[in-house]
Amino acid sequence: MNKKLLSMLTVATLALGACSTASNKATTNTANTETVKLGANFELSGAVAAYGTPMLDAMNLAVEETNASGGVLGKKIEVVKLDNKSDSTESASVATKLATEEQVVGIVGPATTGDANAQTPVITKAKTPVVLPAATGDNVTVDHSGKVLDYVYRVAYSDSFQGKALAQFANDTLNSKKVVLLKDSSSDYAKGLSESFQSAYTGEVVATESFASKETDFNAVLTKIKDTGLDTLVIAGYYEEAGLIIKQAREMGITATILGGDGFASSKLTELAGKENVNKVYYTNHFTTLSTDEKVQKFLKAYKEKYGKEADAFAALAYDAAGVLLKAIEKAGSTDRAKVTEALGQTKDYEGVTGKFSIDDKHNTVKSTYVIELENGQEKGYTVVEPK
């Protein structure tokens, strides 16, 4: 979740001071150690722990599998995990510790756009490459002037892409004519998703309303939109609020199709909404458990055997993020951060569990998206939407 700019700038300033003494030695870090250290900056507690926890599990699985195959550069890989507590201020602090104290080769995480942006000044000063599993904000790999950030890469697609893909699905598959947009007013993620959806949607947006993060009673805003004639409700936000909105909308008698972004991609959505209310619900996602791809099924089996639960999209993204970072270290032939960073930018046709993808010149991935259909809270099917 994104916090106030002032607090983010304050911690970034403090963190940069901490980085300055280590930046000169940062590029070689683990060259003479017995293990290759990777940092894990994840939301392991707090509002979006349901994202960060499976991410850490999947990263550990990827590392365990690589170690079982001999490691990388003849060395075992060690994961240094720290909890950013779903807080942007804490995310910058965690990044400082990983980059300067732990001297990791690279970092995987955090999950959200706000937490990812908070660590950027720190990792830039420390010249530490980062692979973001699921931060979809358009501004995470470029600054506000459009300049590409040297050390930030991601394996998820952007908000603008998934918003347009969702609109394309609404236009072409659902034949939607009247939409209500309901968005989290405190989230860059929600802003980017709703704006890109609206720019590509060919029907009529009959109302746009907002809600606050951590809000639990949505009856007032749902009452306002109930009689607008909507056939589709787009919820731009995360599962914590979206699950309750779905529950309260259905209980109020709103039968419109409900669409969302990858913020819906948690089993917690159905827990909050009640499975009987999760019908005619669709969301964009990077991954589907319904895929028959051999690599996907192997990953699902290994994850289930190790953790006793099903892997979700956030686990799949972190698994690929760790894999891309490990591949870059191997390609670089070194744990030198500068060489690893260069190798990340050369990622091409990576065969991941979230699909085959490359990293472009803006450090974004180029790949298809899935639109998942939920019936009684379970994945019923999916539609592949190609990038345009």
C-alpha positions in Angstrom: 0.0 0.0 0.0 1.2 3.5 -0.7 1.9 5.8 2.2 2.2 9.6 2.3 5.0 11.0 0.2 6.6 12.8 3.1 7.2 9.7 5.1 8.6 7.9 2.1 11.0 10.8 1.3 12.1 10.9 4.9 13.0 7.3 5.1 14.6 7.3 1.6 16.8 10.2 2.7 17.9 8.4 5.8 18.4 5.2 3.9 20.6 6.9 1.3 22.9 8.1 4.0 23.3 4.5 5.1 24.0 3.4 1.6 26.6 5.9 0.8 29.4 4.2 2.8 28.7 0.9 1.2 28.1 1.9 -2.4 31.7 1.7 -3.5 32.1 -2.0 -2.5 28.5 -2.9 -3.5 29.3 -4.1 -7.0 31.4 -7.0 -6.0 29.8 -8.0 -2.7 29.6 -11.8 -2.5 32.4 -12.6 -5.0 34.6 -14.2 -2.3 31.9 -15.9 -0.2 30.9 -19.5 -0.2 27.2 -18.7 -0.9 25.4 -16.5 -3.3 23.1 -14.3 -1.2 19.7 -13.1 -2.6 17.5 -10.7 -0.7 13.8 -11.2 -0.2 11.9 -8.0 0.6 8.3 -9.2 1.1 5.1 -8.3 2.9 5.1 -11.2 5.4 2.7 -9.4 7.9 0.3 -6.5 7.6 -2.5 -5.7 5.1 -1.1 -7.7 2.1 0.7 -10.6 3.8 -1.5 -12.9 1.6 0.7 -11.7 -1.3 4.1 -11.7 0.3 3.9 -15.0 2.2 3.4 -17.2 -0.9 6.0 -15.2 -2.7 8.6 -16.1 -0.1 7.6 -19.7 -0.2 7.9 -19.8 -4.0 11.3 -18.0 -4.0 12.5 -20.6 -1.4 11.3 -23.4 -3.7 13.1 -22.0 -6.7 16.3 -21.7 -4.7 15.9 -25.1 -3.2 15.5 -26.7 -6.7 18.5 -24.7 -8.0 20.7 -25.8 -5.1 19.6 -29.4 -5.6 20.9 -29.1 -9.2 24.3 -27.7 -8.1 23.5 -24.1 -7.3 24.8 -21.2 -9.4 28.4 -20.6 -10.4 29.3 -23.6 -8.3 27.9 -22.1 -5.1 24.9 -22.6 -3.0 22.3 -19.9 -2.9 21.1 -18.4 0.4 17.9 -16.4 0.8 18.0 -13.5 3.2 14.4 -12.7 4.1 13.1 -9.6 5.8 9.5 -8.5 6.5 8.5 -5.1 5.2 5.2 -5.4 7.2 3.2 -4.2 4.1 4.5 -0.7 4.8 6.4 1.5 2.3 8.6 3.1 5.0 9.6 -0.3 6.3 10.2 -1.5 2.7 12.9 1.2 2.2 14.5 0.1 5.6 14.5 -3.5 4.6 16.1 -2.7 1.2 18.8 -0.8 3.0 19.7 -3.7 5.3 19.7 -6.2 2.4 21.8 -4.0 0.1 24.3 -2.6 2.5 24.5 -4.9 5.6 23.7 -8.3 4.0 25.4 -7.4 0.7 23.0 -9.5 -1.4 23.7 -9.8 -5.1 20.1 -8.8 -5.9 16.6 -8.5 -4.4 13.3 -10.1 -5.2 10.3 -8.1 -4.1 8.3 -6.3 -2.7 4.8 -7.3 -3.9 3.0 -3.9 -4.2 3.8 -0.8 -6.3 4.0 1.5 -3.3 6.4 -0.8 -1.4 8.5 -1.2 -4.6 8.7 2.5 -5.2 9.8 3.1 -1.6 12.9 1.0 -2.0 14.0 2.5 -5.4 16.2 5.4 -4.1 17.9 2.9 -1.8 18.7 0.2 -4.3 19.7 2.8 -6.9 22.3 4.4 -4.6 23.6 0.9 -3.6 23.5 -0.2 -7.3 21.6 -3.4 -6.4 19.4 -5.0 -9.0 15.8 -5.8 -8.1 13.3 -8.1 -9.8 9.8 -7.2 -8.9 7.4 -10.1 -9.0 4.0 -8.3 -9.0 4.4 -4.5 -8.8 2.3 -3.5 -11.7 2.3 0.3 -11.4 3.4 2.1 -14.6 5.9 4.1 -12.7 8.0 1.4 -11.1 10.5 0.9 -13.8 10.7 4.5 -15.0 10.8 7.8 -13.1 8.3 10.6 -13.5 10.2 12.0 -16.4 10.1 8.7 -18.2 13.7 7.8 -17.6 14.3 4.1 -17.2 15.4 3.1 -13.7 18.7 1.3 -14.0 18.3 -1.4 -11.4 14.6 -2.1 -11.4 13.1 -5.0 -13.5 9.8 -6.8 -13.3 8.1 -10.0 -14.4 4.6 -8.8 -14.1 2.8 -6.7 -16.7 1.9 -3.1 -16.0 -1.4 -1.6 -14.8 -1.9 0.2 -18.1 -1.6 -3.1 -19.9 -3.9 -5.1 -17.7 -6.5 -2.2 -17.6 -6.6 -2.2 -21.4 -6.8 -6.0 -21.5 -9.7 -5.9 -19.1 -11.5 -3.3 -21.2 -10.8 -5.4 -24.3 -12.4 -8.4 -22.6 -15.4 -6.3 -21.5 -15.8 -5.0 -25.0 -15.3 -8.1 -27.1 -16.2 -11.0 -24.8 -18.9 -9.6 -22.5 -20.3 -7.1 -24.9 -20.5 -4.7 -22.0 -22.4 -1.4 -22.6 -22.6 0.3 -19.2 -19.9 0.3 -16.5 -19.5 1.6 -13.0 -15.9 2.2 -11.9 -15.3 1.8 -8.2 -11.7 2.5 -7.2 -9.4 2.7 -4.1 -8.7 6.4 -3.7 -5.4 5.7 -1.9 -3.7 3.4 -4.4 -1.5 4.1 -7.4 -2.4 0.6 -8.5 -6.1 1.4 -8.6 -5.6 4.7 -10.3 -3.5 3.2 -13.1 -5.9 0.3 -13.6 -9.1 2.4 -13.7 -7.6 5.1 -16.0 -6.3 2.6 -18.5 -9.6 0.6 -18.4 -11.6 3.8 -19.1 -9.3 4.8 -22.0 -9.9 1.6 -23.8 -13.5 0.8 -22.9 -16.0 1.5 -25.8 -19.2 1.5 -23.7 -20.5 4.1 -21.3 -19.0 4.7 -17.9 -22.2 5.6 -16.0 -20.6 6.4 -12.7 -17.1 6.6 -11.1 -16.9 6.3 -7.3 -14.1 5.9 -4.8 -13.5 4.0 -1.5 -10.8 4.2 1.1 -8.3 1.5 1.9 -9.3 -0.6 4.9 -12.9 0.5 4.6 -15.4 -2.3 5.4 -18.9 -0.9 4.9 -19.6 -0.1 1.2 -23.4 0.0 1.4 -23.6 3.8 0.9 -21.7 3.8 -2.3 -23.3 0.6 -3.6 -26.7 2.1 -3.0 -25.7 5.1 -5.2 -24.7 2.9 -8.1 -27.4 0.2 -7.8 -29.9 1.9 -10.1 -27.6 3.3 -12.7 -28.4 0.5 -15.2 -24.9 -0.9 -15.0 -24.2 -4.3 -16.6 -20.6 -4.4 -15.3 -18.9 -3.3 -12.1 -15.2 -2.7 -12.3 -13.5 -2.8 -8.9 -10.0 -1.3 -9.0 -8.3 -2.3 -5.8 -7.0 -5.2 -3.7 -8.7 -8.3 -2.4 -9.3 -7.0 1.2 -11.8 -4.4 0.1 -12.9 -6.1 -3.2 -14.1 -9.3 -1.3 -16.3 -7.2 0.9 -17.6 -5.1 -1.9 -18.6 -8.3 -3.8 -20.3 -9.7 -0.8 -22.3 -6.5 0.0 -23.1 -5.9 -3.7 -24.6 -9.3 -4.1 -26.5 -9.1 -0.9 -28.0 -5.8 -2.1 -29.2 -7.4 -5.3 -26.6 -6.1 -7.7 -26.3 -8.8 -10.3 -23.9 -7.1 -12.7 -20.8 -8.8 -13.9 -17.8 -7.9 -11.7 -14.3 -7.2 -13.1 -11.0 -6.6 -11.4 -7.3 -6.7 -11.8 -4.7 -9.0 -10.4 -5.4 -7.6 -7.0 -8.2 -10.1 -6.9 -5.8 -13.0 -7.2 -6.0 -14.4 -3.7 -8.1 -17.1 -2.0 -8.9 -14.4 0.6 -11.2 -12.8 -1.9 -13.6 -15.7 -1.8 -13.2 -16.1 2.0 -14.3 -12.4 2.4 -17.0 -12.5 -0.2 -18.5 -15.9 0.5 -18.3 -18.4 -2.3 -22.0 -18.2 -3.0 -21.4 -14.5 -4.0 -18.4 -15.1 -6.3 -20.2 -15.7 -9.6 -19.9 -13.7 -12.8 -16.6 -12.5 -11.4 -13.6 -12.1 -13.8 -10.1 -10.7 -13.2 -6.8 -10.3 -15.0 -4.0 -12.5 -13.9 -0.5 -13.6 -14.8 -1.1 -17.3 -14.2 -3.8 -19.9 -14.1 -3.8 -23.3 -12.3 -5.9 -24.6 -15.1 -3.0 -24.5 -17.6 -2.0 -27.9 -18.9 1.6 -26.7 -19.5 4.1 -29.3 -18.1 6.2 -26.6 -16.4 3.2 -25.2 -14.7 1.9 -28.5 -13.5 5.4 -29.5 -12.2 5.5 -26.2 -10.2 2.0 -26.7 -8.8 2.9 -30.2 -7.7 6.2 -29.2 -6.1 4.6 -26.3 -4.3 1.7 -28.4 -3.0 4.1 -31.1 -1.8 6.3 -28.6 0.0 3.7 -26.3 1.6 0.5 -28.3 1.7 -1.5 -25.7 -0.2 -2.1 -24.6 -3.8 0.2 -22.1 -5.4 -1.5 -18.8 -6.5 -0.4 -16.2 -9.0 1.8 -14.4 -6.5 3.7 -17.5 -5.8 4.1 -18.2 -9.6 5.4 -14.6 -10.2 7.9 -14.8 -7.4 9.1 -18.2 -8.6 9.7 -16.7 -12.0 11.3 -13.5 -10.5 13.8 -15.7 -8.6 14.4 -17.8 -11.7 15.1 -14.7 -13.8 17.6 -13.4 -11.3 19.4 -16.7 -11.0 19.5 -17.0 -14.8 21.1 -13.5 -14.9 23.7 -14.4 -12.4 24.5 -17.5 -14.4 24.6 -15.5 -17.7 26.8 -12.8 -16.1 29.2 -15.5 -14.9 29.7 -13.4 -11.8 28.0 -12.1 -8.6 29.2 -8.6 -9.6 26.0 -6.5 -9.3 26.8 -4.4 -12.4 27.2 -7.5 -14.6 24.1 -9.1 -13.1 22.1 -6.0 -13.8 23.3 -6.0 -17.4 22.3 -9.6 -17.8 18.8 -8.9 -16.5 18.3 -6.5 -19.3 19.2 -9.2 -21.8 16.4 -11.6 -20.6 14.8 -13.0 -23.7 12.3 -15.8 -24.2 12.4 -16.9 -20.6 10.3 -20.0 -20.2 8.5 -19.4 -16.9 5.4 -20.7 -15.1 3.7 -17.4 -15.9 4.4 -17.9 -19.6 7.2 -17.2 -22.1 8.5 -13.6 -21.8 11.2 -11.2 -22.5 12.2 -8.0 -20.8 12.0 -4.9 -23.0 14.1 -1.7 -23.0 11.9 -0.2 -20.3 12.5 -3.2 -18.0 8.9 -4.5 -18.5 7.9 -7.9 -19.5 6.2 -8.6 -22.8 3.6 -11.4 -22.5 0.0 -12.4 -22.7 -2.5 -12.1 -19.8 -5.2 -14.4 -18.6 -8.7 -13.3 -17.7 -9.9 -15.7 -15.1 -13.6 -16.6 -14.6 -14.7 -17.5 -11.0 -17.8 -19.6 -10.3 -18.7 -20.3 -6.7 -15.3 -18.9 -5.8 -13.4 -21.4 -7.9 -11.6 -20.9 -11.3 -14.0 -22.1 -13.9 -12.1 -21.1 -17.0 -9.9 -18.4 -18.6 -9.5 -16.3 -21.7 -6.1 -15.4 -23.1 -5.7 -11.7 -24.1 -2.7 -10.9 -26.3 -0.9 -7.6 -25.9 -1.8 -5.0 -28.6 
